[in-house]
Amino acid sequence: ASLRASGPEGGRLRHLRKMSSDFANPGSKPGLEIWRIESLAAVPLPAKDFGTFYDGDSYLVLKTTETTGGKYVYDLFFWLGSESSQDEQGAAAYKAVELDDLLGGAPVQHREVQDCESDSFLGCFKKISYEKGGVKSGFRKVERDVYETRLLHVKGSRTVRIKPVAIDHTTLNAGDVFVLDAGLSIYLWNGSGASHKEKAKGLEVALAIKDDERGGRAKLTACDQGAEEAAFWEALGGQGPVAAATPDDSPTGSSKGALKLVRVSDASGSLSTTEVACGDTLERSMLDSKDVFIVDNEAEVFVWVGKEATADEKKGGMETGVKYTAGRPKGVRVTKVSEGAEPALFKSLFKSWKPPATPADFSMVGRSGNVAQATAQASAADLAKGMSDCSFGESEDVADDGSGKTEMYRIEDFEPVPVDQATYGQFFAGDSYIVKYTYLSSGREATLLYFWLGKDSTTDEQGAAALHAKQMDDNLGGQATQVRVTMGKEPPHLVRLFGGKLVVHSGGRASGFKNKGDEDSYDEDGVALYHVKGFGGADSTKAAQVAEVATSLNSGDCFVLLTPAAAFLWAGNGANETEKATAQAVCGVLKQGRKLQEVAEGGEPDAFWEALGGKGEYPSSSVLPEPDRPARLFLCSNATGAFKVEPLAHFSQSDLEEGDVYLLDVGNAVFVWVGSEANELEKGMAAETAASYVALEGYSADTAVLTVKSGSEPPIFTSHFLGWDASRAKVFLDPYEAKLAKAMAEQEAAQAAEEEARAASAAAKADAVAKAEAERASKASSGAPDGDPFEDDEPEPPPPPPPPPPPP
């Protein structure tokens, strides 16, 4: 179906577009809205069905996002099922244009094809489930306890997809999870190489079938590859060999090929295309606001719509872009972008537009050919070069010098309570705060609203902080800029507001929910140790409370030790001047009448060590890097299919995730931190990349590459993280195993309860029979005739009436 039609039919379609009632106030609030194409009309889909797509249908998906300034931005996807008709696909494209018009041309349009969806589309859903059939398939009569056996494939490292597949052992593979639905018996089969996420999602699907579709009457059985019971193979149609694992989510469309720029114009009286440029780079000046352009990087096609393009060019641009991809693989995506709202990926195709700084993707290598190809894995040497060349995004703040008006609120019982101005800059890890900053920008008053979330604050407190920040913004007419800040990731401008006096204490107030039994927790013994650390600038230097033991010290930083009688400012031999100045400011805030003693490393009095429980080993200057060499942290992961390395700016302990590997470059050593759930490929590639990186950076031949395992980090590693909390060492609890154990326990409890109920019913019937027999025996012994033991309880029938008198 064409997006436009000529003659009377075209006029009718344009009239229908203007009068269409398919879309009721779309994009009026943040979130998802989905429509399915039914009889060439767009019918809203209920939220409970979001994420389930029928391969015989086409859909529209509108994602509305609210920016920090209160503005709405839109992504509009039209999804085409592999078995949907050309009429439905055409109607979906036409309705996408209609919805785009209703929203003033603001949405970025995306054409999505089943099994080849973009990351942007997949990111809208926790899971994607494909079902056979479609709206034209109608409805089948459901008979009780009569079910069609089906096999569901659960796959994906980022977004998990679920789709029905052929019921046969040849369909299974060792890398994924499958759910065999045999009616009242449901089997969860886990391949030997399946990820924890796939297992958890497979269990979620199996439980949904058991509880929602079968009313809890089905039996769930979980089995790992190689430990299947005979009933599983019987339901599958027979046992046989299982195929090897296949790659997850191989990214397509991320790499650039040869670039082409094509103009779409109706200057000649009808839409036509003209190639403008072809090569490795494009210039922003090649785009003309008066026309529409197709930008082709082989893996993805963008349709750029100029602000002054004609109405026919705007409406026909997307259709032209789709036609342009004729002959390409079905997974080639077509995305419409409007001038002035170009996404970062589009800008990166042009020499004069800066590409995204982070995350840097070092896993891609050059490609050739005229079709989209799968991502190739970069070598360790290429990854190391990317690490060496990358920028950590150290950018200036967009606000000011911090001389405006600062207000600080703490969330107490779900309400923002003003903080005493004398304690501005002091935060507690167990609390959440709002910092309101008012300043002049271009002669006009502007406001920044930071809502700071402590790592130990409760979910309800964090939610209240976000809610009240939004309400403050609303009271200001929606003109404020809201900034979410997690503990340890404070932006330089927020640090600047407190003039070197930003301190994070342990403890905090209890949750606002009084029935939780929480209590306020603060350090009240009079002894506290604070770690002062920065990377050369005052806006990156702050203090955080750490454990009161000697092993918390390190020669590269400053520490403030409070005792009931004194305040010690301890300066490590490698501490920089900014850290010393910040430590002085922190002492001025915290000492509260205590006598201040400045202590150089190596000249500590006995009282200092006594407060720390005695002397102890700590990282000394001989093993720490030069003070002007900040540490650099890199994330190593193959979650997208290829092993990638990404730099992490302003890193903190919270950045370390159990499912990945990290490289920490501290100048004279490189640490390989291994999470408890990292896979073997990540471990091997990270070690190889670290060795290549050391060689490329020109480090000495004896530079150590040290492997550190999660939960066993030595002080020489933890000293590079401000306020490292050893008590927060993550103990991994497999969500799949925990959820499966709970489900099995609930199933066993339900079965036990059912058996107990049956036994109780049988016992009650037996008691009734025994009682009846006893009563019958009692009647018999007293001379009553046998029969119904209850018949004697009925009254005797009255005697028959006398016969009538004879007639006279």
For each residue, the residues with C-beta under 8 A, 3 or more apart:
1: 86 87 89 90 91 93 94
2: 5 90 319
3: 90 93 94 97 315 316 318 319
4: 10 13 312 315 316 319
5: 2 9 10 13
6: 9 10
7: 10 11
8: 11 12
9: 5 6 12 13
10: 4 5 6 7 13 14
11: 7 8 14 15
12: 8 9 15 16
13: 4 5 9 10 16 17 94
14: 10 11 17 18
15: 11 12 18 19
16: 12 13 19 20
17: 13 14 20 98 101
18: 14 15
19: 15 16
20: 16 17 23 98
21: 24
22: 35 41 42 43 95 98
23: 20 26 35 42 98 99 102
24: 21 44
25: 28
26: 23 33 62 99 102 103
27: 33 62 64 72 74 103 107
28: 25 64
29: 64
30: 64 65 66 72
31: 63 64
32: 47 50 61 62 63 64 124
33: 26 27 44 61 62 64
34: 44 45 49 50 59 60 61 62
35: 22 23 42 43 44 45 59 60 95
36: 42 43 45 57 58 59 135
37: 40 41 42 43 57 58 59 60 84 88 91 92 95 135
38: 41 43 135
39:
40: 37 87 88 91
41: 22 37 38 91
42: 22 23 35 36 37 60 95 99
43: 22 35 36 37 38
44: 24 33 34 35
45: 34 35 36 49 50 59
46: 49
47: 32 50
48:
49: 34 45 46 52
50: 32 34 45 47 125
51: 125 126 127 128 129
52: 49 129 131
53: 57 59 79 81 114 128 129 130 131
54: 57 81 130 131 132 133 134 135 137
55: 81 82 83 84 114 130 131 132 133 134
56: 81 83 84 85 132 133 134 135 136 137
57: 36 37 53 54 81 84 88 134 135
58: 36 37 78 79 80 81 84 88 89 91 92
59: 34 35 36 37 45 53 78 79 81 92
60: 34 35 37 42 76 77 78 79 92 95 96 99
61: 32 33 34 76 77 78 79 121 124
62: 26 27 32 33 34 74 75 76 77 99 107
63: 31 32 74 75 76 77 124
64: 27 28 29 30 31 32 33 72 73 74
65: 30 72 73 74 75
66: 30 70 71 72
67: 70 71 72 73
68: 481 482 483
69: 478 479 481
70: 66 67 473 478 479
71: 66 67
72: 27 30 64 65 66 67 106
73: 64 65 67 106 341
74: 27 62 63 64 65 103 106 107 108
75: 62 63 65 107 108 110 120
76: 60 61 62 63 96 99 100 103 107 108 109 110
77: 60 61 62 63 109 110 111 112 120 121 124
78: 58 59 60 61 92 93 95 96 109 110 111 112
79: 53 58 59 60 61 92 112 113 114 117 121
80: 58 84 89 92 111 112 113 114
81: 53 54 55 56 57 58 59 84 114 134
82: 55 113 114 115
83: 55 56 134
84: 37 55 56 57 58 80 81 88 89 92 134
85: 56 88 89
86: 1 89 90
87: 1 40 90 91
88: 37 40 57 58 84 85 91 92
89: 1 58 80 84 85 86 92 93
90: 1 2 3 86 87 93 94
91: 1 37 40 41 58 87 88 94 95
92: 37 58 59 60 78 79 80 84 88 89 95 96
93: 1 3 78 89 90 96 97 111 318 319 322
94: 1 3 13 90 91 97 98
95: 22 35 37 42 60 78 91 92 98 99
96: 60 76 78 92 93 99 100 109 318
97: 3 93 94 100 101 315 318
98: 17 20 22 23 94 95 101 102
99: 23 26 42 60 62 76 95 96 102 103 107
100: 76 96 97 103 105 106 107 109 336
101: 17 97 98 104 105
102: 23 26 98 99
103: 26 27 74 76 99 100 106 107
104: 101
105: 100 101 305 314 338
106: 72 73 74 100 103 338 341
107: 27 62 74 75 76 99 100 103 336
108: 74 75 76 335 336 337 338 341 343
109: 76 77 78 96 100 303 318 335 336
110: 75 76 77 78 118 120 121 333 334 335 336
111: 77 78 80 93 318 322 333 334 335
112: 77 78 79 80 116 117 118 121 333
113: 79 80 82 116 117 330 331 333
114: 53 55 79 80 81 82 117 130
115: 82 331
116: 112 113 252 329 330 331 333
117: 79 112 113 114 121 122 128
118: 110 112 121 122 253 333 335
119: 122 123 158 251
120: 75 77 110 123 124
121: 61 77 79 110 112 117 118 124
122: 117 118 119 125 128 158 159
123: 119 120 159
124: 32 61 63 77 120 121
125: 50 51 122 128 159
126: 51 159 160
127: 51 159 160 161 162 201 204 205
128: 51 53 117 122 125 156 159 160 161 162
129: 51 52 53 161 162 163 205
130: 53 54 55 114 161 162 163 164
131: 52 53 54 55 163 164
132: 54 55 56 164
133: 54 55 56 137
134: 54 55 56 57 81 83 84 137
135: 36 37 38 54 56 57
136: 56
137: 54 56 133 134
138:
139:
140:
141:
142: 146
143: 146
144:
145: 183 184
146: 142 143 183
147: 181 182 183 184
148:
149: 167 180 181 182 183 235
150: 164 167 180 181
151: 164 165 166 167 168 171 178 179 180 181 236
152: 162 163 164 165 178 179 180 181 205
153: 161 162 163 164 165 171 176 178
154: 160 161 162 176 177 178 179 198 201 202 205
155: 160 161 175 176 177 198 248
156: 128 159 160 161 197 198 201 248 249
157: 195 197 198 248 249 639 640 641
158: 119 122 249 639 640
159: 122 123 125 126 127 128 156 249
160: 126 127 128 154 155 156 197 198 201
161: 127 128 129 130 153 154 155 156
162: 127 128 129 130 152 153 154 179 201 205
163: 129 130 131 152 153
164: 130 131 132 150 151 152 153
165: 151 152 153 171 178
166: 151 170 171
167: 149 150 151 171 180 236 237
168: 151 171 236 237
169: 172 233 236 237 238 239 240 241 242
170: 166 240 243
171: 151 153 165 166 167 168 178
172: 169 178 189 191 242 243
173: 176 191 242 243 244 245 246
174: 191 192 193 194 225 242 243 244 245
175: 155 191 193 194 244 245 246 248
176: 153 154 155 173 191 194 198 245 246
177: 154 155 188 189 190 191 194 198 199 201 202
178: 151 152 153 154 165 171 172 189 191 202
179: 151 152 154 162 186 187 188 189 202 205 206 209
180: 149 150 151 152 167 186 187 189 232 235 236
181: 147 149 150 151 152 186 209
182: 147 149 185 186 187 235
183: 145 146 147 149 214 218
184: 145 147 214 217 218 219
185: 182 218 219 221 231 235
186: 179 180 181 182 206 209 210 214 218 219 220 221
187: 179 180 182 220 221 222 223 231 232 235
188: 177 179 202 203 206 220 221 222 223
189: 172 177 178 179 180 223 224 225 228 232
190: 177 194 199 202 222 223 224 225
191: 172 173 174 175 176 177 178 194 225 242 245
192: 174 224 225 226
193: 174 175 245
194: 174 175 176 177 190 191 198 199 202
195: 157 198 199 248
196: 199 200 659 677 734 735 736
197: 156 157 160 200 201
198: 154 155 156 157 160 176 177 194 195 201 202
199: 177 190 194 195 196 202 203 736
200: 196 197 203 204 735 736 739
201: 127 154 156 160 162 177 197 198 204 205
202: 154 177 178 179 188 190 194 198 199 205 206
203: 188 199 200 206 207 222 736 739 740 743
204: 127 200 201 207 208 739
205: 127 129 152 154 162 179 201 202 208 209
206: 179 186 188 202 203 209 210 220 222
207: 203 204 210 211 220 743
208: 204 205 211 212 213
209: 179 181 186 205 206 212 213 214 218
210: 186 206 207 213 214 216 218 220
211: 207 208 214 215 216
212: 208 209
213: 208 209 210
214: 183 184 186 209 210 211 217 218
215: 211
216: 210 211 750
217: 184 214
218: 183 184 185 186 209 210 214
219: 184 185 186 747
220: 186 187 188 206 207 210 743 744 747
221: 185 186 187 188 229 231 232
222: 187 188 190 203 206 740 744
223: 187 188 189 190 227 228 229 232
224: 189 190 192 227
225: 174 189 190 191 192 228 242
226: 192
227: 223 224
228: 189 223 225 232 233 239
229: 221 223 232
230: 233 234
231: 185 187 221 234 235
232: 180 187 189 221 223 228 229 235 236
233: 169 228 230 236 238 239
234: 230 231 237 238
235: 149 180 182 185 187 231 232
236: 151 167 168 169 180 232 233 239
237: 167 168 169 234
238: 169 233 234
239: 169 228 233 236
240: 169 170
241: 169
242: 169 172 173 174 191 225
243: 170 172 173 174 246
244: 173 174 175
245: 173 174 175 176 191 193
246: 173 175 176 243
247: 250 641
248: 155 156 157 175 195 641
249: 156 157 158 159 640 641
250: 247 374 375 641 642
251: 119 254 374 375 640 641 642
252: 116 299 331 372 373 374 375
253: 118 299 300 331 332 333 372
254: 251 299 361 364 375
255: 299 364 365 367 373 375
256: 259 297 298 299 349 367
257: 297 298 299 367 368 369 370 372 373
258: 278 279 280 297 298 368 370
259: 256 277 278 279 280 281 282 295 296 297 349
260: 275 277 278 294 295 296
261: 275 276 277 278 282 286 287 293 294 295 296
262: 273 274 275 276 293 294 295 296 324
263: 273 274 275 276 288 291 292 293
264: 271 272 273 291 292 293 294 303 313 316 317 320
265: 268 271 272 274 291 292 313
266: 269 270 271 272 310 312 313 316
267:
268: 265 272
269: 266
270: 266
271: 264 265 266 312 313 316 320
272: 264 265 266 268
273: 262 263 264 294 320 324
274: 262 263 265
275: 260 261 262 263 278
276: 261 262 263 286 293
277: 259 260 261 282 286
278: 258 259 260 261 275
279: 258 259 282
280: 258 259
281: 259 350 351
282: 259 261 277 279 286 295 349 350 351
283: 286 350 351 352
284: 287 350 351 352 353
285: 352
286: 261 276 277 282 283 293
287: 261 284 293 304 306 339
288: 263 291 293 306
289: 306 307 308 309 339
290: 306 308 309
291: 263 264 265 288 306 309 313
292: 263 264 265 303 304 305 306 309 313 314 316 317 320
293: 261 262 263 264 276 286 287 288 303 304 306
294: 260 261 262 264 273 301 302 303 304 320 321 324
295: 259 260 261 262 282 301 302 304 346 349
296: 259 260 261 262 301 302 324
297: 256 257 258 259 300 349
298: 256 257 258 367 369 370 371 372
299: 252 253 254 255 256 257 332 372 373
300: 253 297 332 333 334 335 345 372
301: 294 295 296 321 324 325 332 333 334 335
302: 294 295 296 321 334 335 336 337 346 349
303: 109 264 292 293 294 317 318 320 321 334 335 336 337
304: 287 292 293 294 295 337 338 339 342 346
305: 105 292 309 313 314 317 336 337 338 339
306: 287 288 289 290 291 292 293 309 339
307: 289 338 339 340
308: 289 290
309: 289 290 291 292 305 306 313 314 317
310: 266 313 314
311: 314 315
312: 4 266 271 315 316
313: 264 265 266 271 291 292 305 309 310 316 317
314: 105 292 305 309 310 311 317
315: 3 4 97 311 312
316: 3 4 264 266 271 292 312 313 319 320
317: 264 292 303 305 309 313 314 320 321 336
318: 3 93 96 97 109 111 303 321 322 334 336
319: 2 3 4 93 316 322 323
320: 264 271 273 292 294 303 316 317 323 324
321: 294 301 302 303 317 318 324 325 334 336
322: 93 111 318 319 325 334
323: 319 320 326
324: 262 273 294 296 301 320 321
325: 301 321 322 328 332 334
326: 323
327:
328: 325 332 371 372
329: 116 332 371 372
330: 113 116
331: 113 115 116 252 253 372
332: 253 299 300 301 325 328 329 371 372
333: 110 111 112 113 116 118 253 300 301
334: 110 111 300 301 302 303 318 321 322 325
335: 108 109 110 111 118 300 301 302 303 346
336: 100 107 108 109 110 302 303 305 317 318 321
337: 108 302 303 304 305 341 342 343 346
338: 105 106 108 304 305 307 341 342
339: 287 289 304 305 306 307 342
340: 307
341: 73 106 108 337 338
342: 304 337 338 339 346 347 353
343: 108 337 346 347
344: 347 348 355 356
345: 300 348 349 356
346: 295 302 304 335 337 342 343 349
347: 342 343 344 350 353 354 355
348: 344 345 353 355 356
349: 256 259 282 295 297 302 345 346 353
350: 281 282 283 284 347 353
351: 281 282 283 284
352: 283 284 285
353: 284 342 347 348 349 350
354: 347 357
355: 344 347 348
356: 344 345 348 359
357: 354 360 391 393
358: 390 391 392 393 646 647 649
359: 356 635 644 646 647
360: 357 386 390 391 645 646 647
361: 254 364 644 646
362: 378 382 383 385 386 387 390 644 645
363: 375 377 378 383 640 642 643 644 645
364: 254 255 361 375 376 378 642
365: 255 376 377 378 382
366:
367: 255 256 257 298 373 376
368: 257 258
369: 257 298 373
370: 257 258 298
371: 298 328 329 332
372: 252 253 257 298 299 300 328 329 331 332
373: 252 255 257 299 367 369 376
374: 250 251 252
375: 250 251 252 254 255 363 364 640 641 642
376: 364 365 367 373 642
377: 363 365 642 643
378: 362 363 364 365 382 383 386 642 643
379: 382 383
380: 383 384 685 688 689 691 692
381: 384 385 692 696
382: 362 365 378 379 385 386
383: 362 363 378 379 380 386 387 643 644 645 685 689 692 693
384: 380 381 387 388 689 692 693 695 696
385: 362 381 382 388 389 696
386: 360 362 378 382 383 389 390 645
387: 362 383 384 390 634 645 647 663 689 693
388: 384 385 693 696 697
389: 385 386
390: 358 360 362 386 387 647
391: 357 358 360 394 647
392: 358 632 647 649
393: 357 358 647 649
394: 391 649
395:
396:
397: 400 491 492 493 496
398:
399: 402 437 439 441 448 493
400: 397 403 404 439 440 441
401: 496
402: 399 493 496 497 499
403: 400 439
404: 400 437 438 439 440
405: 437 438 439
406: 424 435 436 437 497 498
407: 418 435 436 437 438
408: 418 419 421 424 425 433 434 435 436
409: 416 417 418 419 433 434 435 436 468
410: 416 417 419 431 432 433 509
411: 414 415 416 417 431 432 433 434 457 461 464 465 468 512
412: 415 417 509 512
413: 512
414: 411 460 461 464 512
415: 411 412 464 468
416: 409 410 411 434 465 468
417: 409 410 411 412
418: 407 408 409
419: 408 409 410 423 424 433
420: 423
421: 408 424
422:
423: 419 420 426 589
424: 406 408 419 421 498 501
425: 408 497 498 499 501 502 503 589
426: 423 501 503 505 589
427: 431 433 452 454 487 502 503 504 505
428: 431 454 504 505 506 507 508 509 522
429: 454 455 456 457 487 504 505 506 507 508 545
430: 454 456 457 506 507 508 509 521
431: 410 411 427 428 454 457 461 508 509
432: 410 411 451 452 453 454 457 461 462 464 465
433: 408 409 410 411 419 427 451 452 454 465
434: 408 409 411 416 449 450 451 452 465 468 469 472
435: 406 407 408 409 448 449 450 451 452 494 497
436: 406 407 408 409 447 448 449 450 472
437: 399 404 405 406 407 447 448 449 450 497
438: 404 405 407 445 446 447
439: 399 400 403 404 405 445 446 447 448
440: 400 404 443 444 445 446
441: 399 400 444 445 446
442:
443: 440
444: 440 441
445: 438 439 440 441
446: 438 439 440 441 479 480 481
447: 436 437 438 439 476 479 480 481
448: 399 435 436 437 439 480 481 483 493
449: 434 435 436 437 469 472 473 480 481 482 483
450: 434 435 436 437 483 485 494
451: 432 433 434 435 465 466 468 469 482 483 484 485
452: 427 432 433 434 435 465 485 486 487 490 494
453: 432 457 462 465 484 485 486 487
454: 427 428 429 430 431 432 433 457 487 504 508
455: 429 486 487 488 654 725 728
456: 429 430 508
457: 411 429 430 431 432 453 454 461 462 508
458: 461 462 511 512 513 518
459: 462 463
460: 414 463 464 511 512 513
461: 411 414 431 432 457 458 464 465 511 512
462: 432 453 457 458 459 465 466
463: 459 460 466 467
464: 411 414 415 432 460 461 467 468 512
465: 411 416 432 433 434 451 452 453 461 462 468 469
466: 451 462 463 469 470 484
467: 463 464 470 471
468: 409 411 415 416 434 451 464 465 471 472
469: 434 449 451 465 466 472 473 482
470: 466 467 473 474 482
471: 467 468 474 475
472: 434 436 449 468 469 475 476 480
473: 70 449 469 470 476 478 479 480 482
474: 470 471 477 478
475: 471 472
476: 447 472 473 479 480
477: 474
478: 69 70 473 474
479: 69 70 446 447 473 476
480: 446 447 448 449 472 473 476
481: 68 69 446 447 448 449
482: 68 449 451 469 470 473
483: 68 448 449 450 451 491 494
484: 451 453 466
485: 450 451 452 453 489 490 491 494
486: 452 453 455 489 654
487: 427 429 452 453 454 455 490 504 652 654
488: 455 504 544 652 653 654 722 723
489: 485 486 650 652 654
490: 452 485 487 494 495 502 542
491: 397 483 485 494 495 650
492: 397 495 496 537 539 540
493: 397 399 402 448 496 497 539
494: 435 450 452 483 485 490 491 497 498 502
495: 490 491 492 498 502 538 539 540 541 542
496: 397 401 402 492 493 499 538 539
497: 402 406 425 435 437 493 494
498: 406 424 425 494 495 501 502
499: 402 425 496 585
500: 538 541 581 582 585 586
501: 424 425 426 498 585 586 588 589
502: 425 427 490 494 495 498 542 543
503: 425 426 427 530 542 543 544 545 586 589 590
504: 427 428 429 454 487 488 542 543 544 545 723
505: 426 427 428 429 522 523 528 545
506: 428 429 430 521 522 523 545
507: 428 429 430 520 521 522 523
508: 428 429 430 431 454 456 457 520 521 522
509: 410 412 428 430 431 520
510: 516 518 519 520 521
511: 458 460 461 516 518
512: 411 412 413 414 458 460 461 464
513: 458 460 516 518
514:
515:
516: 510 511 513
517:
518: 458 510 511 513
519: 510
520: 507 508 509 510
521: 430 506 507 508 510
522: 428 505 506 507 508
523: 505 506 507 527 528 545
524:
525:
526: 562 563 564
527: 523 548 561 562 563 564 611
528: 505 523 545 548 561 562 590
529: 545 546 547 548 549 552 559 560 561 562 612
530: 503 543 544 545 546 559 560 561 562 586 590
531: 543 544 545 546 552 557 559 722 723
532: 541 542 543 557 558 559 560 579 582 583 586
533: 541 542 556 557 558 579 722
534: 537 538 540 541 542 576 578 579 582
535: 540 541 630
536: 540 576 578 628 630
537: 492 534 540 541 578
538: 495 496 500 534 541 578 581 582
539: 492 493 495 496
540: 492 495 534 535 536 537 650
541: 495 500 532 533 534 535 537 538 578 579 582
542: 490 495 502 503 504 532 533 534 582 722
543: 502 503 504 530 531 532 560 582 583 586
544: 488 503 504 530 531 722 723
545: 429 503 504 505 506 523 528 529 530 531 723
546: 529 530 531 552 723 724 725
547: 529 551 552 726
548: 527 528 529 552 561 611 612 613
549: 529 552 612 613 616
550: 553 609 612 613 614 615 616 617 618
551: 547 616 617 618 715
552: 529 531 546 547 548 549 559 618 715
553: 550 559 570 572 618
554: 557 572 618 619 620 624 715 719
555: 572 573 574 575 601 618 619 620 621 624
556: 533 572 574 575 619 621 624 625 627 719
557: 531 532 533 554 572 574 575 579 719
558: 532 533 569 570 571 572 575 579 580 582 583
559: 529 530 531 532 552 553 569 570 572 583
560: 529 530 532 543 567 568 569 570 583 586 587 590
561: 527 528 529 530 548 567 568 570 608 611 612
562: 526 527 528 529 530 567 568 590 591 594
563: 526 527 566 567 568 594 607 611
564: 526 527 594
565: 594 595 607
566: 563 594 595 596 597 607
567: 560 561 562 563 587 590 591 594 595 596 597
568: 560 561 562 563 596 597 598 599 608 611
569: 558 559 560 583 584 587 596 597 598 599
570: 553 558 559 560 561 599 600 601 604 608
571: 558 575 579 580 583 598 599 600 601
572: 553 554 555 556 557 558 559 575 601 621
573: 555 600 601 602 620 621
574: 555 556 557 621 624 626 627
575: 555 556 557 558 571 572 579 580 583 627
576: 534 536 579 580 627 628
577: 580 581
578: 534 536 537 538 541 581 582
579: 532 533 534 541 557 558 571 575 576 582 583
580: 558 571 575 576 577 583 584
581: 500 538 577 578 584 585
582: 500 532 534 538 541 542 543 558 578 579 585 586
583: 532 543 558 559 560 569 571 575 579 580 586 587
584: 569 580 581 587 588
585: 499 500 501 581 582 588 589
586: 500 501 503 530 532 543 560 582 583 589 590
587: 560 567 569 583 584 590 591 596
588: 501 584 585 591
589: 423 425 426 501 503 585 586
590: 503 528 530 560 562 567 586 587
591: 562 567 587 588 594 595 596
592:
593:
594: 562 563 564 565 566 567 591
595: 565 566 567 591
596: 566 567 568 569 587 591
597: 566 567 568 569 605
598: 568 569 571
599: 568 569 570 571 603 604 605 608
600: 570 571 573 603
601: 555 570 571 572 573 604 621
602: 573
603: 599 600
604: 570 599 601 608 609
605: 597 599 608 609
606: 609 610
607: 563 565 566 610 611
608: 561 568 570 599 604 605 611 612
609: 550 604 605 606 612 614 615
610: 606 607 613 614
611: 527 548 561 563 568 607 608
612: 529 548 549 550 561 608 609 615 616
613: 548 549 550 610 616
614: 550 609 610
615: 550 609 612
616: 549 550 551 612 613
617: 550 551 715
618: 550 551 552 553 554 555 715 719
619: 554 555 556 623 624 715 716 719
620: 554 555 573 623 624
621: 555 556 572 573 574 601 624
622:
623: 619 620 668 669 716
624: 554 555 556 574 619 620 621 666 668 716 719
625: 556 629 631 666 667 668 669
626: 574 629 667
627: 556 574 575 576
628: 536 576
629: 625 626 666 667
630: 535 536
631: 625 651 664 665 666 667 720
632: 392 647 664 665
633: 647 648 651 655 662 663 664 665
634: 387 645 646 647 648 662 663 664 665
635: 359 645 646 647 648 655 660 662
636: 643 644 645 660 661 662 663 682 685 686 689
637: 640 643 644 646 659 660 661 682
638: 641 642 643 644 679 681 682 685
639: 157 158 659 660
640: 157 158 249 251 363 375 637 644
641: 157 247 248 249 250 251 375 638
642: 250 251 363 364 375 376 377 378 638
643: 363 377 378 383 636 637 638 681 682 685
644: 359 361 362 363 383 636 637 638 640
645: 360 362 363 383 386 387 634 635 636 663 689
646: 358 359 360 361 634 635 637
647: 358 359 360 387 390 391 392 393 632 633 634 635
648: 633 634 635 651 655
649: 358 392 393 394
650: 489 491 540
651: 631 633 648 655 721
652: 487 488 489 655 721 722
653: 488 656 721 723 724 725 728
654: 455 486 487 488 489
655: 633 635 648 651 652 662
656: 653 662 673 675 710
657: 660 675
658: 675 676 677 678 710 730 732
659: 196 637 639 675 677 678
660: 635 636 637 639 657 675 678 682
661: 636 637 672 673 674 675 678 682 683 686
662: 633 634 635 636 655 656 671 672 673 675 686
663: 387 633 634 636 645 670 671 672 673 686 689 690 693
664: 631 632 633 634 670 671 673 717 720
665: 631 632 633 634 670 693 697
666: 624 625 629 631 669 670 671 720
667: 625 626 629 631
668: 623 624 625 699 703
669: 623 625 666 703 704 705 706 716
670: 663 664 665 666 690 693 694 703 704 705 706
671: 662 663 664 666 705 706 707 708 717
672: 661 662 663 686 687 690 705 706 707 708
673: 656 661 662 663 664 708 709 710 713 717
674: 661 678 683 686 707 708 709 710
675: 656 657 658 659 660 661 662 678 710
676: 658 709 710 711 730 732
677: 196 658 659 732
678: 658 659 660 661 674 675 682 683
679: 638 682 683
680: 683 684
681: 638 643 684 685
682: 636 637 638 643 660 661 678 679 685 686
683: 661 674 678 679 680 686 687
684: 680 681 687 688
685: 380 383 636 638 643 681 682 688 689
686: 636 661 662 663 672 674 682 683 689 690
687: 672 683 684 690 691 705 707
688: 380 684 685 691 692
689: 380 383 384 387 636 645 663 685 686 692 693
690: 663 670 672 686 687 693 694 705
691: 380 687 688 694 695 705
692: 380 381 383 384 688 689 695 696
693: 383 384 387 388 663 665 670 689 690 696 697
694: 670 690 691 697 699 703 705
695: 384 691 692 698 699
696: 381 384 385 388 692 693
697: 388 665 693 694
698: 695
699: 668 694 695 703
700: 703
701:
702:
703: 668 669 670 694 699 700
704: 669 670
705: 669 670 671 672 687 690 691 694
706: 669 670 671 672 717
707: 671 672 674 687
708: 671 672 673 674 712 713 714 717
709: 673 674 676 712 713
710: 656 658 673 674 675 676 713 729 730 732
711: 676 729 730 731
712: 708 709
713: 673 708 709 710 717 718 724 729
714: 708 717 718
715: 551 552 554 617 618 619 718 719
716: 619 623 624 669 719
717: 664 671 673 706 708 713 714 720
718: 713 714 715 721 724 726
719: 554 556 557 618 619 624 715 716 724
720: 631 664 666 717
721: 651 652 653 718 724
722: 488 531 533 542 544 652
723: 488 504 531 544 545 546 653
724: 546 653 713 718 719 721
725: 455 546 653 728
726: 547 718 729
727:
728: 455 653 725
729: 710 711 713 726
730: 658 676 710 711
731: 711
732: 658 676 677 710
733: 737 738
734: 196 737 738
735: 196 200 738 739
736: 196 199 200 203 739 740
737: 733 734 740 741
738: 733 734 735 741 742
739: 200 203 204 735 736 742 743
740: 203 222 736 737 743 744
741: 737 738 744 745
742: 738 739 745 746
743: 203 207 220 739 740 746 747
744: 220 222 740 741 747 748
745: 741 742 748 749
746: 742 743 749 750
747: 219 220 743 744 750 751
748: 744 745 751 752
749: 745 746 752 753
750: 216 746 747 753 754
751: 747 748 754 755
752: 748 749 755 756
753: 749 750 756 757
754: 750 751 757 758
755: 751 752 758 759
756: 752 753 759 760
757: 753 754 760 761
758: 754 755 761 762
759: 755 756 762 763
760: 756 757 763 764
761: 757 758 764 765
762: 758 759 765 766
763: 759 760 766 767
764: 760 761 767 768
765: 761 762 768 769
766: 762 763 769 770
767: 763 764 770 771
768: 764 765 771 772
769: 765 766 772 773
770: 766 767 773 774
771: 767 768 774 775
772: 768 769 775 776 789
773: 769 770 776 777
774: 770 771 777 778
775: 771 772 778 779 789 790
776: 772 773 779 780 786 789
777: 773 774 780 781
778: 774 775 781 782
779: 775 776 782 784 785 786 789 792
780: 776 777 784 786
781: 777 778
782: 778 779
783:
784: 779 780 792
785: 779
786: 776 779 780
787: 791
788: 791
789: 772 775 776 779 792
790: 775 793 794
791: 787 788 794
792: 779 784 789
793: 790
794: 790 791
795:
796:
797:
798:
799:
800:
801:
802:
803:
804:
805:
806:
807:
808:
